[in-house]
């Protein structure tokens, strides 16, 4: 059978089934890599943990629904020819008296061991998920599920010892008998004299979990935020406190834009908001950062060898897209060295993070070449802005997307959506325009083919921006090329020079 050309060949797909207190989810990934790409994702809201705190048991109808979901997931794994399957269960299954019996049934269906995570292991994996998906994380991670809340400190990407508390949305709803006032008392008592909370002061709080993501989606839509990408969405601490207070005090149905939250999630919004409100008030973080990666991705990250873990997930993902969509993947790699030389000579300061974003932009610069010429910029911008990248914040997405947009349409921004510009500071916009102008020179000289750029360097020499074309590459020069060099030279305040010999 022929391989789909839109896929990277990492061997057979791998899969994770997560039996949570609220949902049971299957995610099938292209392979075990630093930036794993989901090729199938499905969840079923079963509510396994909705009565565990008061009855000590998983409800019969929830068990039936979960087992039905697992049968479908196992069949899907066979259909997708999954090579390896991991199955894990969290709070509801470890707390319920009939959890063991349910797990045995689940193992028979899945054909593999179901690992029931301890609270500490769940906290560790959630934190590893954040480490895998956030560039240089440093702060407090909170993973709110249906049955529990895991809290873990991350120090410069190193995961510390975490804790688990029975404060998940379903658990709180159950314990409080659906009374928000009673739930608040439970949360307050649980957080009383908890030393770990003080470790997050003045640092980001990384929020993991479906109900918190639903809360953030509501915030995003209410504020008309221009980029509907949840991973890396930032809410300033003061705003997060005010918003969570509002959500937990009113009927969810009365909230503006509530339709962006699924009906099944709405009853738990107030409990998620209550927990977040108290955490922000007690921890005093600098901001709340949403992470779409958690326990499942943390598990996959833990399975990587040390060399793979050290890779930059953004660069890894950009490299794969370069292979899948560019005319010449090698040319994208050569662009990195070519722009390295230009930037080093330009006199422009560049942070380490700006450098890695520039490298990603070089790898992604040609992914829109199959589009109609009039829409290459627009299509590239849309793909990059909305791609499933991790290890990048939203301004970083804007920088890369704008760079490739300028590379295609030129340096005017009449056609540029004013919404995306909201994410870009003056510096981000300026640097995107400069790099876009440099790429316009490179692509005109090389015709997107490898082997040209290493022989046609461009650098600032004695105050002039010089493009050197020699030997068999000398005929590649001309008025059009020189005009593009002039455009770039103007942006960086230099005189242009084209050396042909």
N, C-alpha and C positions, 0 to 999 in steps of 0.2 A: 504493500500500500504506500502511495506517495505521501510525503510529509507536507503539511500545510506550510506554505512559505511565510505566512504571517506569524509563525511560532518559532521560538528559539528551541533548538533540540537539546534539552537537558536530560534526555532519557524519559522513562515513564513518569507521568504526573504523580504528585504526592497529595495526600489529603489529611485534613484534621476535622474531626467531629467534636464539637464542644457541647456537652450536656450541661447546660446552665440551669439556674433556678427559675429563670423566666423563659428563656428560649433554648431550643436545640438547633444547632447550626452546623452545616457542612460547608467547608471551603476546600476546593480543589485548586492546587497551585501548579504552575508550569514545571517547577522543579525546586529543589532545595538550593537557593542562591541567596546572596546578600540582599537582593531586592526581589523577593518572590512575587510573581505575578499571578493573581487569581484568574483561573479560567472558568470557574463555576462557583457560585455562592448562593446558598439558600438557607433560610431560617424558618422555624416553626415555633410560634409562641405557645408553649405548652403549660406554663405556670406550675412546674413541678414543686416549686417552693412556697406556694401561696398559703398552705396550712401547716407547714412543718413546725413553726414556732409554737403554735398552740396545741396541735394534735400529736406532734412528733412523727407524723406520717406523710408520705407522698400521697396525694389524692388519687383514687383509682382512675378517674377520668383523665387526669393529667398523665398518669402512667401509660394508659392506653394510647393517648395521643402521641406521647414521646416514642413509644415502641413502634407505632405506625410510621412516624417520621424516620426512625432509624432503618426500618425495612426499605423505605424508598431511597434513603441515602446509600445504603449498601448496594442496591440495584444500580444507582447512579454511578457509584465507584466502579462497578463492573463495566458499565457502558462507556465510561471515560478511560477505562484501562489503567486505573490507578495502580502504581507500583508498590506504594507503601501507605498505610493508613494508621494514624494515631487517633485514639479516642480518649477523651478526658472528661471527668465530671467534677463539679464544684460543690458549693455550699449545701444545696438541698440534699444531694445524695450522701454527703458525709455526715449530715446532721440527722437524717430521718432513720427511724428504727427499721423501716422496710427498705432502706436504701440498698443494703447488701443484696436482697432478693431481686430488686430491680436491676442492679448492675449485672447479676448473673444472666438475666434475660437479655440484657443489652449486649453482653459479650457473645451469646449464642447467635444473635442476629448479625452483629458486626463481624464475627469471625476473628476477633482479636481481643487482646486485653483492654479493659477499660480502666484507666488509672484515675482513682479518686484522689484529687489533689488535697493536701493539707492546706489550711489557711495560710501558713507561711510560704509554702511552695507556690500557691496561687498569687500571693503578693510578689514573690520573686519573679515569676513569669510575666506578670503585668508590667513590672518595672523594666524587665528585659525587652518587652515589646516597645516601650517608650525609648529605650536606648537604641533599639534597632531602627526607629523611625524619626527620631528628633536629633538634629545635629548638635552634638555636645550638650546633652541635657544636664541640668544641675538644679535640683529642687526637690519637691515632694510630689510623689505619684499617688493618686487616689483612683482606685478601680471600683466603681459602684455597679454591682450586679443585682440580680433579683433577691439573692439571699444574704449577701455580705458586702462589706466595704473593706478593701485592702488598702493599707497605707504603707508606703515604702519611701525612704529617702534615697535619692541618687546624688552622689558626690562626684562631679566631673566624670560622668558616665559610669561610675562604679556603683553597683547596687548594694545597699546596706540591708540590714535585717529588717523585715517588715512584719506587720501585724494584721490580723483579720478581726473585724467586728461585725456582729449580726445586724447590720444597718442597711441591707439592701432594700429596694423599694417594696417587694412583696413581703419581706420579713417585717418591715416597719408597719405596713398595712395590716398584717396579721396580728402582730403584738399589740398594736394600738386600737384594734377593733375599728379601723378606718377613721380614727379620730386624729386629726392633725395636731390638736392641742396635746393629746397624750403622746403622740409620736415625737413632738418637740421635747417633751420631758425625757423620753427615752434617749434621744440624741444628746441632749445636754448632759445627762448622767454618764453616758458612754464616753464623752469627750472630756469629762472632768478629770483634771490632773493627769493628762496624757502627755508625757515629755516629748514624744515624737513630733507633736504639732509645732513646738517651738522651733524645730529645725528648718521649717519652711519659711520663716520670716524674711521678707524682702527678696524672695526668690520665686521663680515660676511655680505654679501648682499645675501639674499635668493631669487632666481629667480624662479618664478612660471609662467606657461603658455606654451601652445603648441609650439609656434614659438620659444621661447627661448630654449625649450627642443630640438627642431630641430637643432638650432644653436649649442647647446652643443653636440648633437649626431655627428654633422659634425666634431667638434673639437676632440671628443673622437676617431673617426675613423681615422682622419688624423694623430693623435699622436700614433696610435696603442695601445691604452689603453687596458689592459688585461681583464677588467671586464665590460661587456656591460650592466650595471645596471645604469639607469639615476639618480634615487633618491640618493642623497648624493654625486654625482659627484662634484668634486671641481676643479675650475680653478683659479690659482693665479691671483690677480688683474691686475698685469702688463701684463700677458699673455692674459687675457680677453680683455684688452684695445687694444692690438695689433691685436688680432684675429678679434674683432668686426670692427676695422678700415679696415682691409683687406676685410672682407665680404661685407661691405657696399660700397666699392669702385669698385668692379669688377663684371662682369657678373657672376651670380651664376653658370651658366652652365660650366664655365671654372674652377671652384674650384675642387680640388682633393677630391674624395670620395663623390661628391655631390649626387650620386645615393642613399645614405642612407637617404636623405631627400625626402619626397613625392613631386610629381610634383605640387600638390596644394599648398604646403607650400613655395615652392621656391620663388615665386614673393614677398613674405612678409619678406623673410630673411633679406634683406638689411635694411628694416625699423626697424625690431627687433634689428639688429646689431647697427643701428644708435642710438636708445634709450639706449641700453646697454652701448655703447661707452661713451655717455654723462654722464650717471649715474656714471659709474666707474671713469670718470675723475673728476666729481664734488663731489661725495660722498667720494672718496678715501677709499674704503673698504679694508679689509685685504685679502679677497678672494670672489669669487662668488660661492655659493653653490646651486646646483640644487635641487628643491623640486618637486617631482611628485605629491605631495598632495597640494590641493588648496581649492577653494570655496566649492566644494562638500564635501570633507572630513572635512572641517571646519564646515559646517552645521551639519554633523553627530556628530562631537565632541561637538558642542554646545548643542546637545540634550541629552548628557550623564549626569548622576548625578555626584555630586562632587567626590564620592568614585571611580567611574569608570574612571573619568578624571585623577585621581592621579595614576592610574595603569601605569606601564611601558609597552608600546606597544610592545617592543621587547620580554619581558618575557611572555606577554600574547600570542603572536603569537607562540613562542617556546613551550609554554605549550599546545597549541592546536595541534601543529604538533607532540608533544610527545604523546598525546592521540590518534591521528590518526595512528601513524606509529610504535611506540615502542612496544616491547613485553610486558613490564610492565610499564605503566606511573608512577606508584608509585615508582618504582625503580629509575627513572630519578629524582624524587623529593628528594629521599633519598640521591642520589649522591651529591646534593647541600650541605646538612648538613655534609656529610662525607668529602667532599673536603674543606668545611669551616674549619673544625677541623684541617685538614692537613695543610692548608695555614696559619692558625693562629699560628701554632707551628713551621712552617718551617723557620721562620726568613726572608722570602722573603717579600719585600714590595709590596703592591698591592693597586692601586688607587680604588676609588669607582666605576669608569667606568669599570676598569678591572674586578672587582668583579661581576658586573652585566653581563658582557660578559662571565665570567666563569660559572655563573649560567645558562645562556642560553645554553652554550656548554653542560652542564650536561643534560639538558632537551632534547637536540638534539642528544645525543651520540649514540642512538640505532636506529635511524630512517632508517638506511640502512640494517637492519638485513635480510630482505627478498632477497637481491641481492645475486648473486653468491659470494662465499667467496673471490675469487680473485679480485672482483670489489667493495666490500663494501666501502672501503676507497674512491675510486675514485667517486663512485655514491653519497656517503654522501657529499663529498666535493662539487660536482656539485650542488646538491640540495640546500645546505646551501648558497653557494656563489651567487646563482641566485634566491633565494627565495624572495617572495614579502614582506620582512621584512622592517619595518620602525624603527625610533629611533636608527639607527645604521649607522656608517660611513663605508667606504670601508675597511680601515684597520681592523675595528672590525669584518666585515664579514670574512676577511682573517684569523683572529685569530680563530674564531669559526670553520670555515671550516678546517683549518689546524689541530686544536686540534682533531677533530673527525677523520680526515684522519690518524693522527699518532696513534690514539686509535686502528684503524683497521690494519694498515700495519706495525706497528712498528716504531721505532724512526729514521730509515734511510730515507733520502729523495731522493733516486735515482729515484723513480717513480713519484716524485712530479713535477708538471708542473712548469717550471721556470717562466712562466708568472704570476701566482698567487703570487709567492714569491716576485715579484716586489712591491706588495702592503704591504708587511710585513717588518717592521723594524727588526733589530737584536733582540730587546727586545720582539717584538711580536712573532717572530719565536721561541725564547728561551722559552717564557712562554707557547706557544702552545705545544711545545715538553714536557715540564714538566707536564702540565695538561694531555696531551695525555698519558704519562707514568703512571700517577696516575689512570687514567681511565682503563688502561690495567690491573692494579692490581685489581681494584674494580670488573671488569667484570669477571675476572678469579675466584675470590673468591665467588662471588654471583651468577654466572651463569645467570645474568640479572634478578634475581627474587627478589621481595621485602621481607623485613623483615630480611635480612642478614647483610647489611651494618651497621645498627644501633648497631649491636652486635659485629661487627668486626672492631673496630676503627684503624686508622693508623695515627700516629702523631710522631713528632720529640720529643724524650725524652732524656735529658742528652747527647745531641750531636749525638744521633743515631735515624735513621728512624725505628720506631717499628710498626709492624703489629701484632695485638693481636687476636688470635683465641682460644677461650675457650669453654668448655662444648661441646654441640652437634656440634659446628662449628670447633672444633679442627681438625677433619679429613679432613677439606677443605685445610689444608696446604700441602706442598710438595715442591719438587725441582723446579717445574715450577713456582709456586707462588713466592718462594724465589728469583728466578732469576729476576722476574719482579720487586720485591722490590729492588733488587740490582741495576737494571737499573735506577730506579727513584732516589735512594740514590746517585748514581754517579752523576746524573745531578744537584743535590742540594748540593753536597759536604759533604755528611754525610755517616756514617757507617750503613749498613743494619742490621736489627734484626727481626727475626720471633719468636714471643712468643706463644707457644702452650701449653695449660694446660687444 
